[in-house]
Each structure stands twice: as C-alpha cells, then as structure tokens.
Amino acid sequence: MQGHEPGRDQDGDWYTTHGFRSCFRTWAEERTNSKWEVRELSLAHMVGSKIERSYSRTKLIDLQRKLKNQWAQFCVPPAGETVRVFPANARRA
C-alpha cells in the first residue's frame, strides 16, 4: 500500500493507513511516561529551534527504541488473541 489509499480486509471492511501516526502520538502521550522529545523524534519531527538543534546532536535512539517496542507490544496481540479494529464509520455500543 502506498500513501493513504484505502483497501479492504479479509471481511470486506475498508481500512486506511491515514491517522496511524497520530494514533501512535496519542497513545504515547496517554499511555507512556516518555518524554515529549522522544515522542516527537520517534515520528521524525524536528525538535527545538534551529539554534537548539545545532547544539543537540542526540536522537535519543535508545529511548526511541524502548518507546517503539512498547508500541509494537500494544499493536500486536498475544498469540491466539484477535484484535478487531473498527472501520471509521462503524457504530459502537
């Protein structure tokens, strides 16, 4: 899949990748104690002003790795479990 083109899953429901990055950002904000800078760098956003970036050479790789591993565990269910992702237009109880 390229860009944000929608597709259909095995049940025929529509899906799209649009919003996946914002889901990560919201999850990281609400469910982890990661620093703002780590969350932003994990999304490949620039952090700080041009002057601040010229002095800050770190990309906080180890902290990004920890956060992204937490995200992977959140996204992938334990073996044998099924996670149902509802389409955007689905009604929820």
PyMOL Python script that loads the backbone (N, CA, C, O; Angstrom):
from pymol import cmd

cmd.read_pdbstr("""\
ATOM      1  N   MET A   1       0.844  -1.174   0.000  1.00  0.00           N
ATOM      2  CA  MET A   1       0.000   0.000   0.000  1.00  0.00           C
ATOM      3  C   MET A   1       0.890   1.238   0.000  1.00  0.00           C
ATOM      4  O   MET A   1       1.846   1.326   0.772  1.00  0.00           O
ATOM      5  N   GLN A   2       0.580   2.163  -0.844  1.00  0.00           N
ATOM      6  CA  GLN A   2       1.350   3.391  -0.893  1.00  0.00           C
ATOM      7  C   GLN A   2       0.470   4.548  -0.443  1.00  0.00           C
ATOM      8  O   GLN A   2      -0.729   4.575  -0.720  1.00  0.00           O
ATOM      9  N   GLY A   3       1.073   5.496   0.248  1.00  0.00           N
ATOM     10  CA  GLY A   3       0.330   6.673   0.685  1.00  0.00           C
ATOM     11  C   GLY A   3      -0.803   6.309   1.623  1.00  0.00           C
ATOM     12  O   GLY A   3      -0.632   5.518   2.551  1.00  0.00           O
ATOM     13  N   HIS A   4      -1.964   6.897   1.369  1.00  0.00           N
ATOM     14  CA  HIS A   4      -3.116   6.666   2.229  1.00  0.00           C
ATOM     15  C   HIS A   4      -4.254   6.002   1.471  1.00  0.00           C
ATOM     16  O   HIS A   4      -5.418   6.188   1.827  1.00  0.00           O
ATOM     17  N   GLU A   5      -3.942   5.228   0.427  1.00  0.00           N
ATOM     18  CA  GLU A   5      -5.012   4.593  -0.318  1.00  0.00           C
ATOM     19  C   GLU A   5      -5.706   3.559   0.555  1.00  0.00           C
ATOM     20  O   GLU A   5      -5.042   2.746   1.198  1.00  0.00           O
ATOM     21  N   PRO A   6      -7.023   3.582   0.584  1.00  0.00           N
ATOM     22  CA  PRO A   6      -7.740   2.590   1.376  1.00  0.00           C
ATOM     23  C   PRO A   6      -7.731   1.236   0.690  1.00  0.00           C
ATOM     24  O   PRO A   6      -7.459   1.135  -0.506  1.00  0.00           O
ATOM     25  N   GLY A   7      -8.026   0.213   1.444  1.00  0.00           N
ATOM     26  CA  GLY A   7      -8.156  -1.141   0.928  1.00  0.00           C
ATOM     27  C   GLY A   7      -9.226  -1.859   1.722  1.00  0.00           C
ATOM     28  O   GLY A   7      -9.905  -1.252   2.550  1.00  0.00           O
ATOM     29  N   ARG A   8      -9.378  -3.141   1.474  1.00  0.00           N
ATOM     30  CA  ARG A   8     -10.357  -3.929   2.218  1.00  0.00           C
ATOM     31  C   ARG A   8      -9.652  -5.082   2.924  1.00  0.00           C
ATOM     32  O   ARG A   8      -8.715  -5.674   2.389  1.00  0.00           O
ATOM     33  N   ASP A   9     -10.116  -5.391   4.136  1.00  0.00           N
ATOM     34  CA  ASP A   9      -9.547  -6.522   4.860  1.00  0.00           C
ATOM     35  C   ASP A   9     -10.256  -7.808   4.431  1.00  0.00           C
ATOM     36  O   ASP A   9     -11.082  -7.792   3.518  1.00  0.00           O
ATOM     37  N   GLN A  10      -9.933  -8.907   5.085  1.00  0.00           N
ATOM     38  CA  GLN A  10     -10.487 -10.206   4.684  1.00  0.00           C
ATOM     39  C   GLN A  10     -12.001 -10.293   4.863  1.00  0.00           C
ATOM     40  O   GLN A  10     -12.648 -11.130   4.234  1.00  0.00           O
ATOM     41  N   ASP A  11     -12.577  -9.433   5.718  1.00  0.00           N
ATOM     42  CA  ASP A  11     -14.028  -9.406   5.908  1.00  0.00           C
ATOM     43  C   ASP A  11     -14.717  -8.420   4.980  1.00  0.00           C
ATOM     44  O   ASP A  11     -15.941  -8.291   5.001  1.00  0.00           O
ATOM     45  N   GLY A  12     -13.927  -7.721   4.161  1.00  0.00           N
ATOM     46  CA  GLY A  12     -14.501  -6.749   3.239  1.00  0.00           C
ATOM     47  C   GLY A  12     -14.651  -5.357   3.808  1.00  0.00           C
ATOM     48  O   GLY A  12     -15.180  -4.469   3.139  1.00  0.00           O
ATOM     49  N   ASP A  13     -14.185  -5.147   5.056  1.00  0.00           N
ATOM     50  CA  ASP A  13     -14.263  -3.817   5.662  1.00  0.00           C
ATOM     51  C   ASP A  13     -13.138  -2.936   5.129  1.00  0.00           C
ATOM     52  O   ASP A  13     -12.032  -3.412   4.870  1.00  0.00           O
ATOM     53  N   TRP A  14     -13.428  -1.663   4.970  1.00  0.00           N
ATOM     54  CA  TRP A  14     -12.422  -0.712   4.480  1.00  0.00           C
ATOM     55  C   TRP A  14     -11.415  -0.385   5.561  1.00  0.00           C
ATOM     56  O   TRP A  14     -11.759  -0.346   6.743  1.00  0.00           O
ATOM     57  N   TYR A  15     -10.170  -0.149   5.167  1.00  0.00           N
ATOM     58  CA  TYR A  15      -9.140   0.317   6.076  1.00  0.00           C
ATOM     59  C   TYR A  15      -8.245   1.305   5.330  1.00  0.00           C
ATOM     60  O   TYR A  15      -8.243   1.348   4.100  1.00  0.00           O
ATOM     61  N   THR A  16      -7.501   2.081   6.072  1.00  0.00           N
ATOM     62  CA  THR A  16      -6.542   3.016   5.503  1.00  0.00           C
ATOM     63  C   THR A  16      -5.440   3.253   6.526  1.00  0.00           C
ATOM     64  O   THR A  16      -5.648   3.051   7.722  1.00  0.00           O
ATOM     65  N   THR A  17      -4.283   3.674   6.069  1.00  0.00           N
ATOM     66  CA  THR A  17      -3.186   3.957   6.991  1.00  0.00           C
ATOM     67  C   THR A  17      -3.282   5.377   7.548  1.00  0.00           C
ATOM     68  O   THR A  17      -2.545   5.724   8.470  1.00  0.00           O
ATOM     69  N   HIS A  18      -4.169   6.192   7.010  1.00  0.00           N
ATOM     70  CA  HIS A  18      -4.295   7.570   7.460  1.00  0.00           C
ATOM     71  C   HIS A  18      -4.609   7.589   8.950  1.00  0.00           C
ATOM     72  O   HIS A  18      -5.515   6.895   9.411  1.00  0.00           O
ATOM     73  N   GLY A  19      -3.867   8.378   9.688  1.00  0.00           N
ATOM     74  CA  GLY A  19      -4.101   8.507  11.118  1.00  0.00           C
ATOM     75  C   GLY A  19      -3.245   7.596  11.984  1.00  0.00           C
ATOM     76  O   GLY A  19      -3.281   7.700  13.210  1.00  0.00           O
ATOM     77  N   PHE A  20      -2.477   6.708  11.370  1.00  0.00           N
ATOM     78  CA  PHE A  20      -1.672   5.777  12.160  1.00  0.00           C
ATOM     79  C   PHE A  20      -0.629   6.518  12.995  1.00  0.00           C
ATOM     80  O   PHE A  20      -0.397   6.168  14.152  1.00  0.00           O
ATOM     81  N   ARG A  21      -0.002   7.538  12.412  1.00  0.00           N
ATOM     82  CA  ARG A  21       0.995   8.314  13.155  1.00  0.00           C
ATOM     83  C   ARG A  21       0.354   9.070  14.313  1.00  0.00           C
ATOM     84  O   ARG A  21       0.926   9.145  15.401  1.00  0.00           O
ATOM     85  N   SER A  22      -0.829   9.628  14.081  1.00  0.00           N
ATOM     86  CA  SER A  22      -1.495  10.344  15.169  1.00  0.00           C
ATOM     87  C   SER A  22      -1.955   9.379  16.255  1.00  0.00           C
ATOM     88  O   SER A  22      -1.990   9.743  17.430  1.00  0.00           O
ATOM     89  N   CYS A  23      -2.308   8.149  15.875  1.00  0.00           N
ATOM     90  CA  CYS A  23      -2.648   7.126  16.881  1.00  0.00           C
ATOM     91  C   CYS A  23      -1.445   6.851  17.772  1.00  0.00           C
ATOM     92  O   CYS A  23      -1.565   6.781  18.995  1.00  0.00           O
ATOM     93  N   PHE A  24      -0.274   6.696  17.137  1.00  0.00           N
ATOM     94  CA  PHE A  24       0.947   6.478  17.911  1.00  0.00           C
ATOM     95  C   PHE A  24       1.178   7.634  18.874  1.00  0.00           C
ATOM     96  O   PHE A  24       1.459   7.422  20.053  1.00  0.00           O
ATOM     97  N   ARG A  25       1.059   8.842  18.372  1.00  0.00           N
ATOM     98  CA  ARG A  25       1.349  10.032  19.186  1.00  0.00           C
ATOM     99  C   ARG A  25       0.396  10.141  20.371  1.00  0.00           C
ATOM    100  O   ARG A  25       0.814  10.455  21.486  1.00  0.00           O
ATOM    101  N   THR A  26      -0.885   9.880  20.124  1.00  0.00           N
ATOM    102  CA  THR A  26      -1.880   9.935  21.197  1.00  0.00           C
ATOM    103  C   THR A  26      -1.632   8.832  22.215  1.00  0.00           C
ATOM    104  O   THR A  26      -1.663   9.074  23.421  1.00  0.00           O
ATOM    105  N   TRP A  27      -1.385   7.617  21.724  1.00  0.00           N
ATOM    106  CA  TRP A  27      -1.088   6.501  22.622  1.00  0.00           C
ATOM    107  C   TRP A  27       0.134   6.819  23.490  1.00  0.00           C
ATOM    108  O   TRP A  27       0.098   6.624  24.705  1.00  0.00           O
ATOM    109  N   ALA A  28       1.203   7.301  22.877  1.00  0.00           N
ATOM    110  CA  ALA A  28       2.433   7.598  23.609  1.00  0.00           C
ATOM    111  C   ALA A  28       2.208   8.672  24.670  1.00  0.00           C
ATOM    112  O   ALA A  28       2.770   8.607  25.763  1.00  0.00           O
ATOM    113  N   GLU A  29       1.389   9.648  24.337  1.00  0.00           N
ATOM    114  CA  GLU A  29       1.084  10.737  25.278  1.00  0.00           C
ATOM    115  C   GLU A  29       0.274  10.220  26.466  1.00  0.00           C
ATOM    116  O   GLU A  29       0.548  10.572  27.613  1.00  0.00           O
ATOM    117  N   GLU A  30      -0.717   9.391  26.185  1.00  0.00           N
ATOM    118  CA  GLU A  30      -1.656   8.969  27.218  1.00  0.00           C
ATOM    119  C   GLU A  30      -1.226   7.729  27.991  1.00  0.00           C
ATOM    120  O   GLU A  30      -1.610   7.563  29.149  1.00  0.00           O
ATOM    121  N   ARG A  31      -0.430   6.851  27.369  1.00  0.00           N
ATOM    122  CA  ARG A  31      -0.165   5.551  27.978  1.00  0.00           C
ATOM    123  C   ARG A  31       1.282   5.313  28.392  1.00  0.00           C
ATOM    124  O   ARG A  31       1.593   4.265  28.958  1.00  0.00           O
ATOM    125  N   THR A  32       2.171   6.263  28.120  1.00  0.00           N
ATOM    126  CA  THR A  32       3.572   6.061  28.493  1.00  0.00           C
ATOM    127  C   THR A  32       4.061   7.274  29.276  1.00  0.00           C
ATOM    128  O   THR A  32       3.398   8.310  29.330  1.00  0.00           O
ATOM    129  N   ASN A  33       5.219   7.122  29.871  1.00  0.00           N
ATOM    130  CA  ASN A  33       5.842   8.252  30.567  1.00  0.00           C
ATOM    131  C   ASN A  33       7.041   8.767  29.775  1.00  0.00           C
ATOM    132  O   ASN A  33       7.970   9.345  30.339  1.00  0.00           O
ATOM    133  N   SER A  34       7.007   8.551  28.462  1.00  0.00           N
ATOM    134  CA  SER A  34       8.104   9.009  27.605  1.00  0.00           C
ATOM    135  C   SER A  34       8.137  10.528  27.537  1.00  0.00           C
ATOM    136  O   SER A  34       7.118  11.196  27.709  1.00  0.00           O
ATOM    137  N   LYS A  35       9.313  11.053  27.285  1.00  0.00           N
ATOM    138  CA  LYS A  35       9.481  12.497  27.155  1.00  0.00           C
ATOM    139  C   LYS A  35       8.900  12.989  25.836  1.00  0.00           C
ATOM    140  O   LYS A  35       8.861  12.251  24.851  1.00  0.00           O
ATOM    141  N   TRP A  36       8.453  14.229  25.824  1.00  0.00           N
ATOM    142  CA  TRP A  36       7.914  14.854  24.618  1.00  0.00           C
ATOM    143  C   TRP A  36       8.903  14.737  23.468  1.00  0.00           C
ATOM    144  O   TRP A  36       8.515  14.407  22.347  1.00  0.00           O
ATOM    145  N   GLU A  37      10.174  15.003  23.734  1.00  0.00           N
ATOM    146  CA  GLU A  37      11.200  14.968  22.687  1.00  0.00           C
ATOM    147  C   GLU A  37      11.319  13.579  22.066  1.00  0.00           C
ATOM    148  O   GLU A  37      11.506  13.454  20.856  1.00  0.00           O
ATOM    149  N   VAL A  38      11.214  12.549  22.880  1.00  0.00           N
ATOM    150  CA  VAL A  38      11.318  11.174  22.381  1.00  0.00           C
ATOM    151  C   VAL A  38      10.125  10.866  21.473  1.00  0.00           C
ATOM    152  O   VAL A  38      10.283  10.261  20.413  1.00  0.00           O
ATOM    153  N   ARG A  39       8.941  11.283  21.895  1.00  0.00           N
ATOM    154  CA  ARG A  39       7.753  11.058  21.068  1.00  0.00           C
ATOM    155  C   ARG A  39       7.880  11.772  19.726  1.00  0.00           C
ATOM    156  O   ARG A  39       7.563  11.200  18.683  1.00  0.00           O
ATOM    157  N   GLU A  40       8.330  12.987  19.754  1.00  0.00           N
ATOM    158  CA  GLU A  40       8.461  13.756  18.504  1.00  0.00           C
ATOM    159  C   GLU A  40       9.555  13.185  17.602  1.00  0.00           C
ATOM    160  O   GLU A  40       9.355  13.055  16.394  1.00  0.00           O
ATOM    161  N   LEU A  41      10.693  12.850  18.172  1.00  0.00           N
ATOM    162  CA  LEU A  41      11.772  12.267  17.372  1.00  0.00           C
ATOM    163  C   LEU A  41      11.367  10.913  16.799  1.00  0.00           C
ATOM    164  O   LEU A  41      11.806  10.545  15.710  1.00  0.00           O
ATOM    165  N   SER A  42      10.542  10.178  17.518  1.00  0.00           N
ATOM    166  CA  SER A  42      10.063   8.884  17.028  1.00  0.00           C
ATOM    167  C   SER A  42       9.210   9.033  15.780  1.00  0.00           C
ATOM    168  O   SER A  42       9.097   8.098  14.987  1.00  0.00           O
ATOM    169  N   LEU A  43       8.617  10.192  15.604  1.00  0.00           N
ATOM    170  CA  LEU A  43       7.826  10.488  14.408  1.00  0.00           C
ATOM    171  C   LEU A  43       8.645  11.246  13.359  1.00  0.00           C
ATOM    172  O   LEU A  43       8.102  11.723  12.362  1.00  0.00           O
ATOM    173  N   ALA A  44       9.948  11.350  13.595  1.00  0.00           N
ATOM    174  CA  ALA A  44      10.871  12.049  12.687  1.00  0.00           C
ATOM    175  C   ALA A  44      10.541  13.532  12.581  1.00  0.00           C
ATOM    176  O   ALA A  44      10.773  14.149  11.542  1.00  0.00           O
ATOM    177  N   HIS A  45       9.991  14.113  13.670  1.00  0.00           N
ATOM    178  CA  HIS A  45       9.750  15.552  13.712  1.00  0.00           C
ATOM    179  C   HIS A  45      11.008  16.264  14.201  1.00  0.00           C
ATOM    180  O   HIS A  45      11.782  15.700  14.974  1.00  0.00           O
ATOM    181  N   MET A  46      11.208  17.483  13.758  1.00  0.00           N
ATOM    182  CA  MET A  46      12.314  18.289  14.267  1.00  0.00           C
ATOM    183  C   MET A  46      11.923  18.823  15.640  1.00  0.00           C
ATOM    184  O   MET A  46      10.785  19.240  15.858  1.00  0.00           O
ATOM    185  N   VAL A  47      12.873  18.803  16.548  1.00  0.00           N
ATOM    186  CA  VAL A  47      12.618  19.250  17.916  1.00  0.00           C
ATOM    187  C   VAL A  47      13.501  20.449  18.217  1.00  0.00           C
ATOM    188  O   VAL A  47      14.712  20.413  18.001  1.00  0.00           O
ATOM    189  N   GLY A  48      12.881  21.515  18.718  1.00  0.00           N
ATOM    190  CA  GLY A  48      13.627  22.712  19.093  1.00  0.00           C
ATOM    191  C   GLY A  48      13.844  23.661  17.927  1.00  0.00           C
ATOM    192  O   GLY A  48      13.527  23.353  16.777  1.00  0.00           O
ATOM    193  N   SER A  49      14.388  24.808  18.252  1.00  0.00           N
ATOM    194  CA  SER A  49      14.692  25.815  17.235  1.00  0.00           C
ATOM    195  C   SER A  49      15.941  25.394  16.458  1.00  0.00           C
ATOM    196  O   SER A  49      16.610  24.425  16.817  1.00  0.00           O
ATOM    197  N   LYS A  50      16.235  26.117  15.416  1.00  0.00           N
ATOM    198  CA  LYS A  50      17.425  25.827  14.613  1.00  0.00           C
ATOM    199  C   LYS A  50      18.683  25.899  15.480  1.00  0.00           C
ATOM    200  O   LYS A  50      19.584  25.072  15.340  1.00  0.00           O
ATOM    201  N   ILE A  51      18.741  26.871  16.359  1.00  0.00           N
ATOM    202  CA  ILE A  51      19.904  27.017  17.246  1.00  0.00           C
ATOM    203  C   ILE A  51      19.972  25.843  18.223  1.00  0.00           C
ATOM    204  O   ILE A  51      21.040  25.264  18.421  1.00  0.00           O
ATOM    205  N   GLU A  52      18.833  25.488  18.837  1.00  0.00           N
ATOM    206  CA  GLU A  52      18.820  24.351  19.765  1.00  0.00           C
ATOM    207  C   GLU A  52      19.259  23.064  19.063  1.00  0.00           C
ATOM    208  O   GLU A  52      20.014  22.273  19.627  1.00  0.00           O
ATOM    209  N   ARG A  53      18.788  22.860  17.844  1.00  0.00           N
ATOM    210  CA  ARG A  53      19.155  21.647  17.102  1.00  0.00           C
ATOM    211  C   ARG A  53      20.640  21.623  16.759  1.00  0.00           C
ATOM    212  O   ARG A  53      21.231  20.548  16.658  1.00  0.00           O
ATOM    213  N   SER A  54      21.246  22.785  16.579  1.00  0.00           N
ATOM    214  CA  SER A  54      22.670  22.804  16.247  1.00  0.00           C
ATOM    215  C   SER A  54      23.538  22.342  17.423  1.00  0.00           C
ATOM    216  O   SER A  54      24.652  21.859  17.221  1.00  0.00           O
ATOM    217  N   TYR A  55      23.031  22.490  18.643  1.00  0.00           N
ATOM    218  CA  TYR A  55      23.776  22.054  19.822  1.00  0.00           C
ATOM    219  C   TYR A  55      23.379  20.656  20.288  1.00  0.00           C
ATOM    220  O   TYR A  55      24.178  19.961  20.915  1.00  0.00           O
ATOM    221  N   SER A  56      22.177  20.250  19.993  1.00  0.00           N
ATOM    222  CA  SER A  56      21.694  18.939  20.431  1.00  0.00           C
ATOM    223  C   SER A  56      21.913  17.928  19.316  1.00  0.00           C
ATOM    224  O   SER A  56      21.186  17.927  18.322  1.00  0.00           O
ATOM    225  N   ARG A  57      22.890  17.087  19.474  1.00  0.00           N
ATOM    226  CA  ARG A  57      23.250  16.113  18.429  1.00  0.00           C
ATOM    227  C   ARG A  57      22.589  14.756  18.633  1.00  0.00           C
ATOM    228  O   ARG A  57      22.635  13.912  17.737  1.00  0.00           O
ATOM    229  N   THR A  58      21.979  14.530  19.785  1.00  0.00           N
ATOM    230  CA  THR A  58      21.411  13.213  20.068  1.00  0.00           C
ATOM    231  C   THR A  58      20.069  13.028  19.384  1.00  0.00           C
ATOM    232  O   THR A  58      19.316  13.982  19.190  1.00  0.00           O
ATOM    233  N   LYS A  59      19.787  11.803  19.029  1.00  0.00           N
ATOM    234  CA  LYS A  59      18.473  11.425  18.505  1.00  0.00           C
ATOM    235  C   LYS A  59      17.734  10.557  19.520  1.00  0.00           C
ATOM    236  O   LYS A  59      16.639  10.066  19.245  1.00  0.00           O
ATOM    237  N   LEU A  60      18.348  10.368  20.713  1.00  0.00           N
ATOM    238  CA  LEU A  60      17.745   9.591  21.793  1.00  0.00           C
ATOM    239  C   LEU A  60      17.317   8.202  21.306  1.00  0.00           C
ATOM    240  O   LEU A  60      16.218   7.734  21.604  1.00  0.00           O
ATOM    241  N   ILE A  61      18.204   7.562  20.558  1.00  0.00           N
ATOM    242  CA  ILE A  61      17.908   6.284  19.908  1.00  0.00           C
ATOM    243  C   ILE A  61      17.463   5.209  20.904  1.00  0.00           C
ATOM    244  O   ILE A  61      16.479   4.513  20.652  1.00  0.00           O
ATOM    245  N   ASP A  62      18.161   5.064  22.016  1.00  0.00           N
ATOM    246  CA  ASP A  62      17.782   4.025  22.983  1.00  0.00           C
ATOM    247  C   ASP A  62      16.386   4.279  23.552  1.00  0.00           C
ATOM    248  O   ASP A  62      15.616   3.338  23.743  1.00  0.00           O
ATOM    249  N   LEU A  63      16.056   5.539  23.824  1.00  0.00           N
ATOM    250  CA  LEU A  63      14.728   5.862  24.342  1.00  0.00           C
ATOM    251  C   LEU A  63      13.665   5.687  23.261  1.00  0.00           C
ATOM    252  O   LEU A  63      12.550   5.256  23.553  1.00  0.00           O
ATOM    253  N   GLN A  64      14.003   6.020  22.012  1.00  0.00           N
ATOM    254  CA  GLN A  64      13.070   5.777  20.909  1.00  0.00           C
ATOM    255  C   GLN A  64      12.818   4.282  20.751  1.00  0.00           C
ATOM    256  O   GLN A  64      11.678   3.861  20.559  1.00  0.00           O
ATOM    257  N   ARG A  65      13.865   3.490  20.830  1.00  0.00           N
ATOM    258  CA  ARG A  65      13.740   2.040  20.698  1.00  0.00           C
ATOM    259  C   ARG A  65      12.801   1.485  21.771  1.00  0.00           C
ATOM    260  O   ARG A  65      11.931   0.665  21.477  1.00  0.00           O
ATOM    261  N   LYS A  66      12.979   1.933  23.004  1.00  0.00           N
ATOM    262  CA  LYS A  66      12.124   1.481  24.106  1.00  0.00           C
ATOM    263  C   LYS A  66      10.659   1.833  23.825  1.00  0.00           C
ATOM    264  O   LYS A  66       9.774   0.992  23.983  1.00  0.00           O
ATOM    265  N   LEU A  67      10.412   3.069  23.413  1.00  0.00           N
ATOM    266  CA  LEU A  67       9.053   3.516  23.126  1.00  0.00           C
ATOM    267  C   LEU A  67       8.458   2.734  21.956  1.00  0.00           C
ATOM    268  O   LEU A  67       7.301   2.318  22.020  1.00  0.00           O
ATOM    269  N   LYS A  68       9.217   2.533  20.912  1.00  0.00           N
ATOM    270  CA  LYS A  68       8.705   1.811  19.745  1.00  0.00           C
ATOM    271  C   LYS A  68       8.469   0.342  20.056  1.00  0.00           C
ATOM    272  O   LYS A  68       7.559  -0.259  19.485  1.00  0.00           O
ATOM    273  N   ASN A  69       9.250  -0.249  20.933  1.00  0.00           N
ATOM    274  CA  ASN A  69       8.992  -1.624  21.364  1.00  0.00           C
ATOM    275  C   ASN A  69       7.700  -1.704  22.172  1.00  0.00           C
ATOM    276  O   ASN A  69       6.950  -2.672  22.047  1.00  0.00           O
ATOM    277  N   GLN A  70       7.436  -0.695  22.997  1.00  0.00           N
ATOM    278  CA  GLN A  70       6.175  -0.648  23.742  1.00  0.00           C
ATOM    279  C   GLN A  70       5.002  -0.543  22.767  1.00  0.00           C
ATOM    280  O   GLN A  70       3.978  -1.201  22.949  1.00  0.00           O
ATOM    281  N   TRP A  71       5.155   0.278  21.740  1.00  0.00           N
ATOM    282  CA  TRP A  71       4.116   0.451  20.722  1.00  0.00           C
ATOM    283  C   TRP A  71       3.863  -0.873  19.997  1.00  0.00           C
ATOM    284  O   TRP A  71       2.714  -1.240  19.751  1.00  0.00           O
ATOM    285  N   ALA A  72       4.923  -1.575  19.661  1.00  0.00           N
ATOM    286  CA  ALA A  72       4.785  -2.863  18.973  1.00  0.00           C
ATOM    287  C   ALA A  72       4.014  -3.849  19.840  1.00  0.00           C
ATOM    288  O   ALA A  72       3.153  -4.575  19.342  1.00  0.00           O
ATOM    289  N   GLN A  73       4.317  -3.880  21.135  1.00  0.00           N
ATOM    290  CA  GLN A  73       3.598  -4.777  22.045  1.00  0.00           C
ATOM    291  C   GLN A  73       2.131  -4.393  22.149  1.00  0.00           C
ATOM    292  O   GLN A  73       1.265  -5.260  22.264  1.00  0.00           O
ATOM    293  N   PHE A  74       1.852  -3.107  22.110  1.00  0.00           N
ATOM    294  CA  PHE A  74       0.470  -2.632  22.156  1.00  0.00           C
ATOM    295  C   PHE A  74      -0.284  -3.019  20.886  1.00  0.00           C
ATOM    296  O   PHE A  74      -1.450  -3.408  20.947  1.00  0.00           O
ATOM    297  N   CYS A  75       0.378  -2.913  19.744  1.00  0.00           N
ATOM    298  CA  CYS A  75      -0.274  -3.164  18.447  1.00  0.00           C
ATOM    299  C   CYS A  75      -0.467  -4.635  18.134  1.00  0.00           C
ATOM    300  O   CYS A  75      -1.436  -5.007  17.472  1.00  0.00           O
ATOM    301  N   VAL A  76       0.444  -5.476  18.601  1.00  0.00           N
ATOM    302  CA  VAL A  76       0.396  -6.902  18.262  1.00  0.00           C
ATOM    303  C   VAL A  76      -0.174  -7.665  19.449  1.00  0.00           C
ATOM    304  O   VAL A  76       0.406  -7.656  20.535  1.00  0.00           O
ATOM    305  N   PRO A  77      -1.308  -8.325  19.244  1.00  0.00           N
ATOM    306  CA  PRO A  77      -1.913  -9.050  20.363  1.00  0.00           C
ATOM    307  C   PRO A  77      -1.106 -10.292  20.718  1.00  0.00           C
ATOM    308  O   PRO A  77      -0.365 -10.813  19.884  1.00  0.00           O
ATOM    309  N   PRO A  78      -1.249 -10.766  21.952  1.00  0.00           N
ATOM    310  CA  PRO A  78      -0.601 -12.027  22.314  1.00  0.00           C
ATOM    311  C   PRO A  78      -1.090 -13.149  21.394  1.00  0.00           C
ATOM    312  O   PRO A  78      -2.190 -13.074  20.849  1.00  0.00           O
ATOM    313  N   ALA A  79      -0.285 -14.166  21.229  1.00  0.00           N
ATOM    314  CA  ALA A  79      -0.638 -15.282  20.352  1.00  0.00           C
ATOM    315  C   ALA A  79      -2.006 -15.840  20.723  1.00  0.00           C
ATOM    316  O   ALA A  79      -2.303 -16.065  21.896  1.00  0.00           O
ATOM    317  N   GLY A  80      -2.821 -16.055  19.717  1.00  0.00           N
ATOM    318  CA  GLY A  80      -4.135 -16.633  19.938  1.00  0.00           C
ATOM    319  C   GLY A  80      -5.242 -15.619  20.140  1.00  0.00           C
ATOM    320  O   GLY A  80      -6.418 -15.981  20.087  1.00  0.00           O
ATOM    321  N   GLU A  81      -4.906 -14.374  20.370  1.00  0.00           N
ATOM    322  CA  GLU A  81      -5.927 -13.339  20.548  1.00  0.00           C
ATOM    323  C   GLU A  81      -6.150 -12.602  19.240  1.00  0.00           C
ATOM    324  O   GLU A  81      -5.238 -12.487  18.421  1.00  0.00           O
ATOM    325  N   THR A  82      -7.360 -12.105  19.047  1.00  0.00           N
ATOM    326  CA  THR A  82      -7.697 -11.332  17.866  1.00  0.00           C
ATOM    327  C   THR A  82      -8.045  -9.923  18.297  1.00  0.00           C
ATOM    328  O   THR A  82      -8.797  -9.728  19.252  1.00  0.00           O
ATOM    329  N   VAL A  83      -7.509  -8.956  17.607  1.00  0.00           N
ATOM    330  CA  VAL A  83      -7.840  -7.559  17.866  1.00  0.00           C
ATOM    331  C   VAL A  83      -8.682  -7.070  16.706  1.00  0.00           C
ATOM    332  O   VAL A  83      -8.248  -7.139  15.556  1.00  0.00           O
ATOM    333  N   ARG A  84      -9.865  -6.580  16.984  1.00  0.00           N
ATOM    334  CA  ARG A  84     -10.767  -6.075  15.953  1.00  0.00           C
ATOM    335  C   ARG A  84     -10.622  -4.561  15.889  1.00  0.00           C
ATOM    336  O   ARG A  84     -10.840  -3.865  16.880  1.00  0.00           O
ATOM    337  N   VAL A  85     -10.261  -4.072  14.746  1.00  0.00           N
ATOM    338  CA  VAL A  85     -10.166  -2.629  14.524  1.00  0.00           C
ATOM    339  C   VAL A  85     -11.396  -2.221  13.742  1.00  0.00           C
ATOM    340  O   VAL A  85     -11.607  -2.683  12.621  1.00  0.00           O
ATOM    341  N   PHE A  86     -12.202  -1.364  14.323  1.00  0.00           N
ATOM    342  CA  PHE A  86     -13.453  -0.978  13.694  1.00  0.00           C
ATOM    343  C   PHE A  86     -13.236   0.057  12.604  1.00  0.00           C
ATOM    344  O   PHE A  86     -12.407   0.954  12.752  1.00  0.00           O
ATOM    345  N   PRO A  87     -13.974  -0.063  11.512  1.00  0.00           N
ATOM    346  CA  PRO A  87     -13.898   0.958  10.470  1.00  0.00           C
ATOM    347  C   PRO A  87     -14.352   2.309  11.037  1.00  0.00           C
ATOM    348  O   PRO A  87     -15.086   2.366  12.023  1.00  0.00           O
ATOM    349  N   ALA A  88     -13.910   3.373  10.408  1.00  0.00           N
ATOM    350  CA  ALA A  88     -14.204   4.727  10.889  1.00  0.00           C
ATOM    351  C   ALA A  88     -15.713   4.981  10.974  1.00  0.00           C
ATOM    352  O   ALA A  88     -16.157   5.736  11.839  1.00  0.00           O
ATOM    353  N   ASN A  89     -16.494   4.372  10.103  1.00  0.00           N
ATOM    354  CA  ASN A  89     -17.939   4.630  10.087  1.00  0.00           C
ATOM    355  C   ASN A  89     -18.738   3.604  10.888  1.00  0.00           C
ATOM    356  O   ASN A  89     -19.968   3.602  10.827  1.00  0.00           O
ATOM    357  N   ALA A  90     -18.062   2.732  11.639  1.00  0.00           N
ATOM    358  CA  ALA A  90     -18.753   1.689  12.410  1.00  0.00           C
ATOM    359  C   ALA A  90     -19.453   2.285  13.621  1.00  0.00           C
ATOM    360  O   ALA A  90     -18.948   3.216  14.248  1.00  0.00           O
ATOM    361  N   ARG A  91     -20.596   1.749  13.935  1.00  0.00           N
ATOM    362  CA  ARG A  91     -21.312   2.176  15.147  1.00  0.00           C
ATOM    363  C   ARG A  91     -20.799   1.360  16.310  1.00  0.00           C
ATOM    364  O   ARG A  91     -20.600   0.151  16.195  1.00  0.00           O
ATOM    365  N   ARG A  92     -20.587   2.021  17.423  1.00  0.00           N
ATOM    366  CA  ARG A  92     -20.106   1.343  18.618  1.00  0.00           C
ATOM    367  C   ARG A  92     -21.126   1.478  19.722  1.00  0.00           C
ATOM    368  O   ARG A  92     -21.790   2.507  19.850  1.00  0.00           O
ATOM    369  N   ALA A  93     -21.247   0.436  20.516  1.00  0.00           N
ATOM    370  CA  ALA A  93     -22.231   0.440  21.621  1.00  0.00           C
ATOM    371  C   ALA A  93     -21.792   1.374  22.723  1.00  0.00           C
ATOM    372  O   ALA A  93     -22.486   1.510  23.730  1.00  0.00           O
TER     373      ALA A  93
END
""", "prot")
cmd.dss("prot")
cmd.show_as("cartoon", "prot")
cmd.util.cbc("prot")
cmd.orient("prot")
